[in-house]
Amino acid sequence: MNHSDTETPRAVEIRNRYFELLDKHLSDLIDERTERMLELCDIADLLCVSQKHLIKIIQKLEGNHPCHFYVQKIVKKTTELLADTDWPIVEIARRFTYDPSNFTKFFKKHTGYTPSFYRNNLKKAKSSP
């Protein structure tokens, strides 16, 4: 597949639908409309493409594996919840289907901070003059 093959209207539609689906799915998790984190194969099925094809399109159009963007969106949503809610970290982990210790490892791997350190530093920054 050469570069121009991936910039077809269908490829662009798949890419756009992928990102829309991620946003909707993460909102559904947060709002408890679903309790299961989708796997990449589930997402591909919902988009009516093979997982291999989805990976190829996202990598060609966006420069990274689809999982990269999925993780980025999870990190963005969890940092927003840590900043904007008083939900216990255990609850945030649960909403994203993580065991609390695995959530802490995931969050630290992708941000460099534990969730509690991140939240505490935000509170300090907001309260200082």
Accessible surface in RSA format (square Angstrom, percent):
REM  Atomic radii and reference values for relative SASA: ProtOr
REM  Chains: A
REM  Algorithm: Lee & Richards
REM  Probe-radius: 1.40
REM  Slices: 20
REM RES _ NUM      All-atoms   Total-Side   Main-Chain    Non-polar    All polar
REM                ABS   REL    ABS   REL    ABS   REL    ABS   REL    ABS   REL
RES MET A   1   106.46  55.1  38.22  25.3  68.25 162.5  46.53  39.6  59.93  79.4
RES ASN A   2    91.63  63.2  80.99  78.3  10.65  25.6  42.28 101.8  49.35  47.7
RES HIS A   3   104.14  56.9  99.37  69.1   4.76  12.2  74.59  76.9  29.54  34.4
RES SER A   4    79.35  67.1  65.37  87.2  13.99  32.2  50.46 107.5  28.89  40.5
RES ASP A   5    67.15  47.0  58.27  58.0   8.88  21.0  13.04  30.7  54.11  54.0
RES THR A   6     0.65   0.5   0.00   0.0   0.65   1.6   0.65   0.9   0.00   0.0
RES GLU A   7    89.32  51.3  70.05  53.0  19.26  45.9  19.55  37.8  69.77  57.0
RES THR A   8    55.12  39.2  51.37  52.1   3.75   8.9  49.36  66.3   5.76   8.7
RES PRO A   9   118.07  86.1 106.29  96.9  11.78  42.8 113.86  94.0   4.21  26.2
RES ARG A  10   104.20  43.8  99.81  50.9   4.40  10.5  63.00  86.1  41.21  25.0
RES ALA A  11     4.45   4.1   3.76   5.8   0.69   1.6   4.16   5.9   0.29   0.8
RES VAL A  12    47.31  31.1  47.31  42.8   0.00   0.0  47.31  41.1   0.00   0.0
RES GLU A  13    77.46  44.5  72.58  54.9   4.88  11.6  30.76  59.5  46.70  38.1
RES ILE A  14     0.77   0.4   0.77   0.6   0.00   0.0   0.77   0.6   0.00   0.0
RES ARG A  15    51.35  21.6  51.35  26.2   0.00   0.0   4.88   6.7  46.47  28.2
RES ASN A  16    64.56  44.5  60.72  58.7   3.84   9.2  17.21  41.4  47.35  45.8
RES ARG A  17    82.20  34.5  80.23  40.9   1.96   4.7  27.38  37.4  54.82  33.2
RES TYR A  18     0.00   0.0   0.00   0.0   0.00   0.0   0.00   0.0   0.00   0.0
RES PHE A  19    41.48  20.8  41.43  25.7   0.05   0.1  41.48  25.2   0.00   0.0
RES GLU A  20   112.64  64.7 105.46  79.8   7.18  17.1  48.08  93.0  64.56  52.7
RES LEU A  21    32.34  18.0  27.25  19.5   5.09  12.8  31.81  22.3   0.53   1.4
RES LEU A  22     0.00   0.0   0.00   0.0   0.00   0.0   0.00   0.0   0.00   0.0
RES ASP A  23    59.85  41.9  59.29  59.0   0.56   1.3  25.17  59.2  34.68  34.6
RES LYS A  24   131.80  64.3 125.05  76.7   6.75  16.1 104.74  94.3  27.05  28.8
RES HIS A  25    11.15   6.1   8.74   6.1   2.41   6.2   5.34   5.5   5.82   6.8
RES LEU A  26     0.04   0.0   0.04   0.0   0.00   0.0   0.04   0.0   0.00   0.0
RES SER A  27    36.91  31.2  35.39  47.2   1.52   3.5  15.77  33.6  21.14  29.6
RES ASP A  28    16.93  11.9  16.93  16.8   0.00   0.0   0.35   0.8  16.57  16.5
RES LEU A  29     1.29   0.7   0.00   0.0   1.29   3.2   0.00   0.0   1.29   3.5
RES ILE A  30    23.08  13.1  22.85  17.0   0.23   0.5  22.85  16.5   0.23   0.6
RES ASP A  31    81.18  56.9  56.39  56.1  24.78  58.6  17.12  40.3  64.06  63.9
RES GLU A  32    88.26  50.7  64.42  48.7  23.85  56.8  20.27  39.2  68.00  55.5
RES ARG A  33   149.96  63.0 112.04  57.1  37.93  90.3  71.84  98.2  78.12  47.3
RES THR A  34    41.94  29.8  32.21  32.7   9.72  23.2  19.80  26.6  22.14  33.5
RES GLU A  35   152.94  87.8 129.46  97.9  23.48  55.9  48.50  93.8 104.44  85.3
RES ARG A  36   133.07  55.9 130.48  66.5   2.59   6.2  72.84  99.6  60.22  36.5
RES MET A  37    33.58  17.4  27.96  18.5   5.62  13.4  27.96  23.8   5.62   7.5
RES LEU A  38    25.68  14.3  23.58  16.9   2.10   5.3  23.58  16.6   2.10   5.7
RES GLU A  39   106.14  60.9 103.59  78.4   2.55   6.1  30.47  58.9  75.67  61.8
RES LEU A  40    15.19   8.5   9.46   6.8   5.72  14.4   9.46   6.6   5.72  15.4
RES CYS A  41    60.10  45.5  58.48  65.2   1.62   3.8  22.27  56.4  37.83  40.8
RES ASP A  42    29.79  20.9  27.36  27.2   2.43   5.7   5.96  14.0  23.83  23.8
RES ILE A  43     0.00   0.0   0.00   0.0   0.00   0.0   0.00   0.0   0.00   0.0
RES ALA A  44     0.99   0.9   0.99   1.5   0.00   0.0   0.99   1.4   0.00   0.0
RES ASP A  45   106.01  74.3  89.58  89.2  16.43  38.9  28.63  67.4  77.39  77.2
RES LEU A  46    97.08  54.1  81.05  58.0  16.03  40.3  84.94  59.7  12.14  32.7
RES LEU A  47     0.68   0.4   0.68   0.5   0.00   0.0   0.68   0.5   0.00   0.0
RES CYS A  48   104.01  78.7  73.89  82.4  30.11  70.8  33.34  84.5  70.67  76.2
RES VAL A  49    20.35  13.4   5.03   4.6  15.32  36.9  15.69  13.6   4.67  12.7
RES SER A  50    66.03  55.8  50.09  66.9  15.93  36.7  52.45 111.7  13.57  19.0
RES GLN A  51    72.59  40.6  66.78  48.8   5.81  13.8  18.36  39.1  54.23  41.1
RES LYS A  52   153.09  74.7 147.28  90.4   5.81  13.8  92.41  83.2  60.67  64.6
RES HIS A  53    63.44  34.7  61.18  42.5   2.26   5.8  38.56  39.7  24.88  28.9
RES LEU A  54     0.00   0.0   0.00   0.0   0.00   0.0   0.00   0.0   0.00   0.0
RES ILE A  55    36.54  20.8  36.54  27.2   0.00   0.0  36.54  26.3   0.00   0.0
RES LYS A  56    74.73  36.5  71.67  44.0   3.07   7.3  33.98  30.6  40.75  43.4
RES ILE A  57     0.65   0.4   0.65   0.5   0.00   0.0   0.65   0.5   0.00   0.0
RES ILE A  58     0.00   0.0   0.00   0.0   0.00   0.0   0.00   0.0   0.00   0.0
RES GLN A  59    80.22  44.9  72.20  52.8   8.02  19.1  16.97  36.1  63.25  48.0
RES LYS A  60    84.97  41.5  69.43  42.6  15.54  37.0  33.99  30.6  50.98  54.3
RES LEU A  61    35.36  19.7   8.04   5.8  27.32  68.7   9.92   7.0  25.43  68.4
RES GLU A  62    65.02  37.3  40.96  31.0  24.06  57.3   5.26  10.2  59.76  48.8
RES GLY A  63    59.33  73.2   0.00   N/A  59.33  73.2  31.79  87.2  27.55  61.7
RES ASN A  64    62.09  42.8  58.31  56.3   3.78   9.1   3.78   9.1  58.31  56.4
RES HIS A  65    63.07  34.5  59.79  41.6   3.28   8.4  45.84  47.2  17.23  20.1
RES PRO A  66     0.00   0.0   0.00   0.0   0.00   0.0   0.00   0.0   0.00   0.0
RES CYS A  67    52.66  39.8  52.55  58.6   0.12   0.3  24.62  62.4  28.05  30.2
RES HIS A  68    72.83  39.8  62.49  43.4  10.33  26.4  45.69  47.1  27.13  31.6
RES PHE A  69    26.15  13.1  25.92  16.1   0.23   0.6  26.08  15.8   0.07   0.2
RES TYR A  70    16.89   7.9  16.89   9.6   0.00   0.0  16.89  12.7   0.00   0.0
RES VAL A  71    40.18  26.4  40.18  36.4   0.00   0.0  40.18  34.9   0.00   0.0
RES GLN A  72    94.35  52.8  87.04  63.6   7.31  17.4  30.87  65.7  63.48  48.1
RES LYS A  73    47.25  23.1  46.26  28.4   0.99   2.4  17.08  15.4  30.17  32.1
RES ILE A  74     8.80   5.0   8.80   6.6   0.00   0.0   8.80   6.3   0.00   0.0
RES VAL A  75    23.45  15.4  23.45  21.2   0.00   0.0  23.45  20.4   0.00   0.0
RES LYS A  76   121.61  59.3 117.00  71.8   4.61  11.0  91.92  82.7  29.69  31.6
RES LYS A  77    50.26  24.5  49.97  30.7   0.29   0.7  10.93   9.8  39.33  41.9
RES THR A  78     0.00   0.0   0.00   0.0   0.00   0.0   0.00   0.0   0.00   0.0
RES THR A  79    21.85  15.5  21.16  21.5   0.69   1.7  10.07  13.5  11.78  17.8
RES GLU A  80    61.38  35.2  58.32  44.1   3.06   7.3  33.53  64.9  27.85  22.7
RES LEU A  81    18.04  10.0  17.92  12.8   0.12   0.3  18.04  12.7   0.00   0.0
RES LEU A  82     2.95   1.6   0.00   0.0   2.95   7.4   0.00   0.0   2.95   8.0
RES ALA A  83    29.37  27.0  15.61  24.1  13.75  31.3  16.73  23.6  12.64  33.5
RES ASP A  84   110.72  77.6  74.59  74.2  36.13  85.4  32.94  77.5  77.78  77.6
RES THR A  85    34.54  24.6  22.66  23.0  11.88  28.3  30.60  41.1   3.94   5.9
RES ASP A  86   132.73  93.0 106.67 106.2  26.06  61.6  39.93  94.0  92.80  92.6
RES TRP A  87    68.51  27.5  67.48  32.7   1.03   2.4  44.00  23.5  24.51  39.8
RES PRO A  88    86.64  63.1  78.59  71.6   8.05  29.3  86.64  71.5   0.00   0.0
RES ILE A  89    38.28  21.8  33.95  25.3   4.32  10.4  33.95  24.5   4.32  11.7
RES VAL A  90    90.65  59.7  90.17  81.6   0.48   1.2  90.17  78.4   0.48   1.3
RES GLU A  91    35.83  20.6  34.54  26.1   1.29   3.1  15.38  29.7  20.45  16.7
RES ILE A  92     0.00   0.0   0.00   0.0   0.00   0.0   0.00   0.0   0.00   0.0
RES ALA A  93     0.03   0.0   0.03   0.0   0.00   0.0   0.03   0.0   0.00   0.0
RES ARG A  94   117.33  49.3 108.48  55.3   8.85  21.1  66.15  90.4  51.18  31.0
RES ARG A  95    37.08  15.6  31.79  16.2   5.29  12.6   3.23   4.4  33.86  20.5
RES PHE A  96     0.52   0.3   0.00   0.0   0.52   1.4   0.00   0.0   0.52   1.5
RES THR A  97    64.35  45.8  28.97  29.4  35.38  84.3  30.09  40.4  34.26  51.8
RES TYR A  98    52.48  24.5  42.85  24.4   9.64  25.1  33.32  25.0  19.16  23.6
RES ASP A  99    76.40  53.5  63.22  62.9  13.19  31.2  27.95  65.8  48.46  48.3
RES PRO A 100    55.89  40.7  54.80  50.0   1.09   3.9  55.10  45.5   0.78   4.9
RES SER A 101    64.62  54.6  55.84  74.5   8.78  20.2  47.09 100.3  17.54  24.6
RES ASN A 102    75.32  51.9  72.48  70.0   2.83   6.8  13.07  31.5  62.25  60.2
RES PHE A 103     0.00   0.0   0.00   0.0   0.00   0.0   0.00   0.0   0.00   0.0
RES THR A 104    45.68  32.5  45.68  46.3   0.00   0.0  31.12  41.8  14.56  22.0
RES LYS A 105   140.19  68.4 131.33  80.6   8.85  21.1  91.85  82.7  48.33  51.5
RES PHE A 106    26.82  13.4  20.72  12.8   6.10  15.9  26.15  15.9   0.67   1.9
RES PHE A 107     0.00   0.0   0.00   0.0   0.00   0.0   0.00   0.0   0.00   0.0
RES LYS A 108   108.47  52.9 105.14  64.5   3.33   7.9  53.89  48.5  54.59  58.1
RES LYS A 109   165.42  80.7 128.34  78.7  37.09  88.3  86.38  77.8  79.04  84.2
RES HIS A 110    74.65  40.8  41.36  28.8  33.28  85.1  25.43  26.2  49.22  57.3
RES THR A 111    37.38  26.6  11.19  11.3  26.19  62.4  20.81  27.9  16.57  25.0
RES GLY A 112    49.98  61.6   0.00   N/A  49.98  61.6  30.98  85.0  19.01  42.6
RES TYR A 113   104.80  48.9 102.29  58.2   2.51   6.5  56.73  42.6  48.07  59.3
RES THR A 114    40.28  28.6  39.15  39.7   1.13   2.7  34.52  46.4   5.76   8.7
RES PRO A 115     2.41   1.8   2.41   2.2   0.00   0.0   2.41   2.0   0.00   0.0
RES SER A 116    54.43  46.0  53.03  70.8   1.40   3.2  28.79  61.3  25.64  35.9
RES PHE A 117    97.33  48.7  93.34  57.8   3.99  10.4  97.05  58.8   0.28   0.8
RES TYR A 118    54.46  25.4  51.93  29.5   2.53   6.6  30.41  22.9  24.05  29.7
RES ARG A 119    21.82   9.2  21.82  11.1   0.00   0.0   9.92  13.6  11.90   7.2
RES ASN A 120    74.83  51.6  73.24  70.8   1.59   3.8  13.99  33.7  60.84  58.8
RES ASN A 121    57.25  39.5  52.52  50.8   4.73  11.4  22.17  53.4  35.08  33.9
RES LEU A 122    46.20  25.7  45.00  32.2   1.19   3.0  45.55  32.0   0.64   1.7
RES LYS A 123   111.07  54.2 106.56  65.4   4.51  10.7  68.81  61.9  42.26  45.0
RES LYS A 124   138.67  67.6 133.42  81.9   5.25  12.5  87.99  79.2  50.68  54.0
RES ALA A 125    68.81  63.3  46.20  71.3  22.61  51.4  54.14  76.2  14.68  38.9
RES LYS A 126   139.87  68.2 104.05  63.8  35.83  85.3  89.54  80.6  50.34  53.6
RES SER A 127    94.01  79.4  58.29  77.8  35.72  82.3  50.32 107.2  43.69  61.2
RES SER A 128    65.75  55.6  49.15  65.6  16.59  38.2  36.14  77.0  29.61  41.5
RES PRO A 129   179.39 130.7 106.10  96.7  73.29 266.4 144.95 119.7  34.44 214.1
END  Absolute sums over single chains surface
CHAIN  1 A     7605.7       6431.4       1174.3       4160.8       3444.9
END  Absolute sums over all chains
TOTAL          7605.7       6431.4       1174.3       4160.8       3444.9
